[in-house]
Amino acid sequence: MSPQPEVLFVDDDPRAGELVQRFCVDCPFTVRVYRAPQELLERFRAHGAACVITDLRMPGMDGLELLRAIRELDGEVPVLLVTAYSTVDSAVEALRLGASDFLKKPYDMEELARLVERTLEHRRLQGENRLLRQELGAQKRSRALVGTSAALEAVRARIARIAVVRSHVVIQGESGTGKELAARAVHDLGPDADRPFVVIDCGALSDTLLESELFGHERGAFTGAVKTKRGLLETATGGTVFLDEIGNISTAMQTRLLRVIQEQQLTRVGGVQPIGIDVRFIAASNRDLATLVADGAFRDDLYHRLNVLDLQMPPLRERPEDIPMLVRHFLDEFNRQHGTHLQPFDEAALHQLQARDWPGNIRELRNLVERCAALADGPRLELEAGPKQTTQAEGDLIEDWPTLAELEARYIRQVLASCGGNKARAAKRLGIDKTTLWRRLKKSSLR
C-alpha cells in the first residue's frame, strides 16, 4: 500500500496546528505541523511535500517569503495561504509567486480538508497527464522506427538501455537510416523528455553561422548583430542537442565544441562572460568517426568525449523484411495527408523492393512510395517502369555485369527477400547453413 501524501502546515499560533492535526487524523493525507516557517522549510528541503499550507503573517519569515523560498526549490508543489489579513495586494503578490489558493481566517476545518483534497487530486491528475504525454511522445517516436526485424529490435533494445543514462551518445549509420529518429527516441525515453530537443545540421552551415547558431552572439559582435541572441545550446539547457553530421565540422569548430562539452559552459560570439549550460549531446555521422580520427580529420579527444555510448543504425538492405511495413507506414501517411485510399504494392512488387540495395535507405524508400502514390492511376500502388536498379529482378542479375562477389551478394539477398527475411529458410534454399549465410551477409554489407 502506497504511503499517504504528506501535507506541511505552519502557523505561529499553536492552537491552529493542534486543531488541524486532530481534525485531519482520518483524512486521506498526513499532516506535519510547524510553528516556525524555517523548520517547515528544512523539512521541505530534505523530503519535499505533496502540499504546503502556510499562515501569511508570522514573525521572522512571513508566508510570502516562505512561498518564494519554496518556489526556488520546487516550481510545482501547491502552496495554500491562510490569513486573517487578506488584502488585494497580498493576494496579487502571492498569485504572482505561484500560490495555489487562499483560505481566510476563521476557516471551517471541513472546508480546509476539502480544499486540500481538491488540491492534491488536481496535482495527481496533472502528474498523470504529464506522464501520459511523455509516454505517448515516446511511443510515437518508437513507432517511427518502423519494423519488426531482428536488426531493428536490437536498435530498440539498445535505445532503451542508453536512454535512461544521461551520457553523451554517438549514432552512426548510412544516410537515410533514421539517425535523427533514433536520437529523438533516446531523448523521449530519457529523464529529460519534457525538456528541449534541439537539432543542429552541422553539414549545412559554415563555421561562422554554426558558431553563431550554437553559442549565440552579443549585440554588435559583427555586422548585422543588432541585438543579443541566445544560442541553441543555451536554449537547450536541461535537454538534448542533436549534432547531425558532426564529421563535417572544421577542426577549429571541433576545438571550441570540445571545450563546451567538457566544461558545460560557453561564451557568446563577441562576449566575455561564460554562461553555464546543462546539455546532453547526441552526435550523428554517416561516416565512420573512428576512421576520421585515424586519418587525422576528426579530433580523437572530441570523439572520445562524445562516444560515451554508441548506437549503430542498420542499412535497409540488412532488414528487407521491414520493407512491407515501411511501405504501409509511408502510404498511410500519404493517404491521411491527401484524403486518398490507396492500397500498397502487390506481393510481386514488394519482393522486387526487398531485393534492392537501397543506397539511400529508408529515405529513398519513402520517396519512392510518395512518388508512386502521387502518380497512381488505380486503387493500388504500382512500381514505375524505369531504369534497372542496382539489384535486378530475377533473371536479370547480370545485366550490369557485376563482379562474382557482387553477383553472389545480390543472389543471397534476393533469396532472403523471397523467404520473407527468414534466414533459416533462405539458408536451406541456398544449400548452406545459417552461420555461413550470416557471414556472407555480413561480408556483403561491408563492401
C-alpha positions in Angstrom: 0.0 0.0 0.0 1.5 3.4 -1.0 2.0 6.0 1.7 -0.4 8.9 2.0 0.5 12.3 0.6 2.3 14.5 3.1 1.0 18.0 3.8 3.1 20.5 5.7 1.3 23.1 7.8 2.8 26.2 9.5 1.2 28.7 11.8 2.8 30.5 14.7 -0.5 30.0 16.7 -0.1 26.6 18.4 -3.9 26.2 18.7 -4.2 26.3 14.9 -1.7 23.5 14.4 -3.3 21.3 17.1 -6.8 21.7 15.6 -5.6 20.9 12.1 -3.7 17.8 13.3 -6.7 16.5 15.3 -9.2 17.1 12.6 -7.2 15.6 9.7 -6.3 12.3 11.5 -8.8 10.4 9.4 -8.2 12.3 6.1 -6.6 10.7 3.1 -3.3 12.6 3.7 -1.0 13.1 6.6 -0.2 16.5 8.2 3.1 17.7 9.8 2.6 20.8 11.9 5.2 23.5 12.5 5.2 26.8 14.3 8.3 28.2 12.6 8.5 28.6 8.8 12.2 27.9 8.9 11.5 24.4 10.3 9.0 23.7 7.7 11.5 24.8 5.0 14.2 22.5 6.4 11.8 19.6 6.2 10.7 20.5 2.7 14.3 20.9 1.5 15.1 17.4 2.8 12.0 15.5 1.8 9.6 17.7 -0.3 5.8 17.5 0.2 2.6 17.0 -1.6 1.2 20.3 -0.4 2.2 23.2 1.9 -0.3 25.3 4.0 1.1 28.5 5.5 -0.2 31.4 7.5 0.5 34.7 5.9 1.6 36.8 8.9 4.3 35.2 11.0 7.3 36.6 12.8 10.8 36.2 11.3 9.6 34.9 7.9 6.1 35.6 6.6 4.0 33.4 4.2 5.2 35.2 1.1 8.8 34.8 2.0 8.2 31.1 2.6 6.4 30.8 -0.7 9.4 32.4 -2.5 11.8 30.0 -0.8 9.7 27.0 -1.7 9.4 28.1 -5.3 13.1 28.3 -5.6 13.2 24.6 -4.6 10.1 23.4 -6.4 8.1 25.2 -9.0 5.1 22.9 -8.9 4.2 21.9 -5.4 0.8 23.6 -4.4 1.0 26.2 -1.7 -2.1 27.4 0.1 -2.1 30.6 2.1 -4.2 31.1 5.2 -4.7 34.7 6.5 -7.0 36.9 8.6 -5.5 39.9 6.8 -6.3 39.0 3.2 -5.8 42.1 1.0 -5.8 42.6 -2.7 -2.1 43.5 -2.7 -1.0 40.3 -0.8 -3.3 38.2 -2.9 -1.9 39.5 -6.2 1.7 39.1 -4.9 1.0 35.6 -3.7 -0.6 34.6 -7.0 2.4 36.1 -8.9 4.7 34.0 -6.8 2.7 30.9 -7.6 0.3 30.4 -4.7 -2.4 27.8 -5.5 -5.3 29.2 -3.4 -6.3 31.3 -0.3 -8.2 30.4 2.8 -9.4 33.3 5.0 -9.5 33.0 8.8 -11.5 32.0 10.7 -11.9 28.9 8.5 -14.0 25.8 8.9 -11.9 22.6 9.3 -14.1 20.7 6.8 -13.5 23.5 4.3 -9.8 23.3 4.8 -9.8 19.5 4.4 -11.9 19.7 1.2 -9.6 22.3 -0.3 -6.5 20.2 0.5 -8.2 17.1 -1.1 -9.1 19.0 -4.2 -5.6 20.4 -4.5 -4.0 17.0 -4.1 -6.4 15.5 -6.7 -5.6 18.3 -9.1 -1.9 17.7 -8.7 -2.3 14.0 -9.1 -4.2 14.4 -12.4 -1.6 16.9 -13.6 1.1 14.4 -12.9 -0.7 11.6 -14.7 -1.4 13.9 -17.7 2.3 14.8 -17.9 3.4 11.2 -17.7 0.8 10.2 -20.3 2.1 12.9 -22.7 5.6 11.8 -22.2 4.6 8.1 -22.8 2.6 9.0 -25.9 5.5 11.0 -27.2 7.9 8.2 -26.6 5.6 5.7 -28.2 5.2 7.9 -31.2 9.0 8.2 -31.6 9.4 4.5 -31.0 6.7 3.7 -33.6 8.6 6.0 -36.1 11.3 3.3 -36.1 9.0 1.1 -38.1 9.7 -2.7 -38.4 9.9 -6.0 -36.6 13.2 -7.3 -37.9 15.9 -8.6 -35.5 18.2 -5.8 -36.6 15.6 -3.1 -35.6 14.6 -4.8 -32.4 18.3 -4.8 -31.4 18.3 -1.0 -32.0 15.2 -0.5 -29.9 16.7 -2.5 -27.1 19.9 -0.5 -27.3 17.9 2.8 -27.2 16.0 1.6 -24.1 19.3 0.9 -22.3 21.1 4.1 -23.2 18.2 6.5 -22.8 18.0 6.3 -19.1 21.7 7.2 -18.6 22.3 10.9 -19.2 25.5 10.4 -21.1 26.6 11.6 -24.5 25.9 9.4 -27.5 27.3 8.8 -31.0 24.9 7.4 -33.6 26.4 6.1 -36.8 24.9 4.7 -39.9 24.5 5.4 -43.6 22.4 8.4 -44.8 18.7 7.8 -44.6 18.8 5.1 -41.9 16.9 7.1 -39.3 19.6 8.5 -37.1 17.6 11.6 -36.1 14.5 9.4 -35.2 16.8 7.3 -33.0 18.2 10.4 -31.3 14.6 11.6 -30.6 13.7 8.2 -29.2 16.7 8.3 -26.9 15.6 11.8 -25.7 11.9 10.9 -25.3 12.7 7.8 -23.3 15.2 9.6 -21.0 14.8 11.6 -17.8 14.7 14.9 -19.7 11.8 14.0 -22.1 9.9 17.2 -21.2 12.9 19.4 -21.8 14.1 20.8 -25.2 15.3 18.6 -28.1 17.3 20.8 -30.5 18.5 19.6 -33.9 21.6 21.2 -35.5 22.6 20.2 -39.0 26.4 20.7 -38.9 26.9 19.9 -42.5 24.5 22.7 -43.7 26.2 25.7 -42.0 29.5 27.5 -42.5 31.8 27.9 -39.4 30.7 31.5 -38.8 26.9 30.6 -39.0 27.4 27.4 -37.0 29.3 29.3 -34.2 26.5 32.0 -34.0 23.8 29.4 -34.0 25.4 27.2 -31.3 26.8 29.8 -29.0 24.7 32.9 -29.7 26.2 36.4 -30.0 26.3 39.7 -28.3 24.9 42.9 -29.8 27.5 44.5 -32.1 29.6 41.3 -32.3 29.6 41.5 -36.1 27.8 43.4 -38.9 24.1 42.8 -38.6 24.2 41.7 -35.0 21.7 44.4 -33.9 20.7 42.7 -30.7 21.9 40.0 -28.4 20.9 36.4 -29.4 20.9 33.3 -27.2 22.5 30.3 -28.9 20.8 27.0 -29.4 23.0 25.4 -26.7 21.6 28.0 -24.2 18.1 27.3 -25.4 18.5 23.6 -25.0 19.9 23.7 -21.4 18.4 20.9 -19.4 17.7 18.9 -22.5 19.4 17.3 -25.6 21.3 18.7 -28.5 21.4 16.5 -31.7 24.5 17.4 -33.8 23.8 15.8 -37.2 26.7 15.0 -39.5 29.2 16.2 -36.9 32.0 14.7 -39.1 31.6 17.7 -41.4 32.7 20.4 -39.0 36.1 22.1 -39.2 39.0 21.4 -36.8 38.6 24.9 -35.3 35.0 24.3 -34.6 35.8 20.9 -33.1 38.2 22.5 -30.7 35.6 25.0 -29.5 32.9 22.4 -29.2 35.2 20.1 -27.2 35.7 22.8 -24.6 31.9 23.5 -24.3 31.2 19.8 -23.9 33.9 19.3 -21.3 33.1 22.4 -19.2 29.4 22.7 -19.9 29.7 26.4 -20.4 30.1 28.7 -23.4 30.9 32.2 -24.3 28.7 34.0 -26.9 30.4 35.4 -30.0 31.7 38.8 -29.1 31.1 38.2 -25.4 33.5 37.6 -22.4 31.2 36.2 -19.7 31.0 32.4 -19.5 27.4 31.0 -19.5 26.7 27.7 -17.8 24.6 25.1 -19.6 23.4 21.6 -18.9 23.1 19.7 -22.2 23.2 16.0 -23.3 24.9 15.8 -26.7 23.9 13.2 -29.3 26.1 13.3 -32.3 25.5 11.5 -35.6 27.6 10.8 -38.7 27.2 8.8 -41.9 31.0 8.5 -42.0 32.9 6.3 -39.5 34.2 8.7 -36.9 36.9 6.2 -35.8 38.3 6.2 -39.3 38.2 10.0 -39.5 40.1 10.1 -36.2 42.7 7.7 -37.7 43.0 9.9 -40.8 43.5 13.0 -38.7 40.2 14.6 -39.9 38.5 14.4 -36.5 39.9 15.2 -33.0 40.3 12.0 -31.0 39.6 13.8 -27.7 36.3 15.1 -29.1 35.4 11.7 -30.4 36.1 10.0 -27.0 34.2 12.8 -25.2 31.1 12.2 -27.3 31.4 8.5 -27.7 30.5 7.5 -24.2 27.6 5.5 -25.5 27.1 4.4 -29.1 24.4 3.2 -31.5 24.7 1.8 -34.9 21.8 2.1 -37.3 21.5 -0.8 -39.8 21.1 -0.1 -43.5 17.7 -1.1 -45.1 19.4 -3.8 -47.1 20.0 -5.7 -43.8 16.4 -5.6 -42.8 14.4 -6.3 -46.1 11.6 -8.0 -44.0 10.7 -4.5 -42.7 10.0 -3.1 -46.2 6.3 -4.1 -46.4 5.6 -2.5 -43.1 7.5 0.6 -44.0 5.6 0.9 -47.3 2.3 0.7 -45.4 3.5 3.3 -42.9 4.5 5.8 -45.6 1.4 5.1 -47.6 -0.9 5.6 -44.6 0.8 8.9 -44.0 0.3 9.9 -47.7 -3.4 8.8 -47.5 -4.0 10.9 -44.4 -2.4 14.0 -45.9 -4.2 13.8 -49.2 -7.5 12.1 -48.3 -6.8 9.2 -50.6 -7.4 5.4 -50.0 -4.6 3.8 -52.0 -3.6 0.2 -51.3 0.1 -0.9 -51.0 2.1 -2.7 -53.7 1.2 -6.3 -54.6 3.3 -9.2 -53.4 5.4 -9.4 -56.6 6.3 -5.7 -56.4 7.2 -6.0 -52.7 9.5 -8.9 -53.5 11.2 -6.7 -56.0 11.6 -3.9 -53.4 13.0 -6.4 -50.9 15.7 -7.4 -53.4 17.1 -3.9 -54.0 20.2 -2.5 -52.4 18.6 0.8 -51.3 21.8 3.1 -51.2 19.5 5.9 -49.9 18.0 3.5 -47.3 14.6 4.4 -45.7 14.7 8.0 -47.1 14.9 6.5 -50.6 12.0 4.1 -50.0 9.9 6.9 -48.6 10.5 9.0 -51.7 9.6 6.0 -53.9 6.3 5.4 -52.1 5.4 9.1 -52.3 6.2 9.3 -56.0 4.2 6.1 -56.8 1.3 7.3 -54.7 1.3 10.7 -56.4 1.3 9.1 -59.9 -1.1 6.2 -59.1 -3.9 5.7 -61.7 -5.7 3.0 -59.9 -6.5 1.9 -56.4 -3.1 0.3 -55.7 0.5 1.4 -55.9 2.4 0.2 -58.9 6.2 0.3 -59.4 7.3 2.6 -62.2 8.8 1.2 -65.3 12.2 2.9 -65.3 15.9 2.3 -65.2 17.1 -1.0 -63.8 18.0 -1.0 -60.1 21.5 -2.0 -58.9 20.0 -5.3 -57.8 18.0 -6.7 -60.7 14.7 -8.7 -60.7 15.1 -12.5 -61.0 16.6 -13.4 -64.4 18.3 -10.0 -64.8 21.1 -10.4 -62.3 24.0 -9.9 -64.7 22.7 -7.2 -66.9 25.0 -4.6 -65.5 28.0 -7.0 -65.4 28.7 -7.2 -61.6 31.7 -8.9 -60.2 31.3 -12.5 -59.0 31.3 -11.3 -55.3 28.6 -8.7 -56.1 26.5 -11.3 -58.0 26.7 -13.7 -55.0 25.6 -10.9 -52.7 22.7 -10.0 -54.9 21.5 -13.5 -55.2 21.7 -14.2 -51.5 19.7 -11.0 -50.7 17.2 -11.9 -53.4 16.7 -15.4 -52.0 16.4 -13.9 -48.5 13.7 -11.5 -49.7 11.8 -14.3 -51.4 11.8 -16.1 -48.0 10.3 -13.0 -46.2 13.6 -12.4 -44.4 13.6 -15.8 -42.8 17.3 -16.7 -42.6 16.7 -20.4 -41.8 14.6 -20.9 -44.9 16.9 -18.8 -47.1 20.0 -20.9 -45.9 18.1 -24.1 -46.7 17.2 -22.9 -50.2 20.8 -21.8 -50.8 22.1 -25.1 -49.6 24.3 -23.6 -46.8 23.9 -23.4 -43.0 22.8 -20.3 -41.1 26.2 -19.4 -39.9 27.6 -19.4 -43.4 24.7 -17.2 -44.6 25.3 -14.8 -41.7 29.0 -14.5 -42.6 28.3 -13.8 -46.2 25.6 -11.3 -45.4 28.0 -9.5 -43.1 30.7 -9.6 -45.7 28.5 -8.2 -48.4 27.2 -5.4 -46.2 30.8 -4.2 -45.6 31.7 -3.9 -49.2 
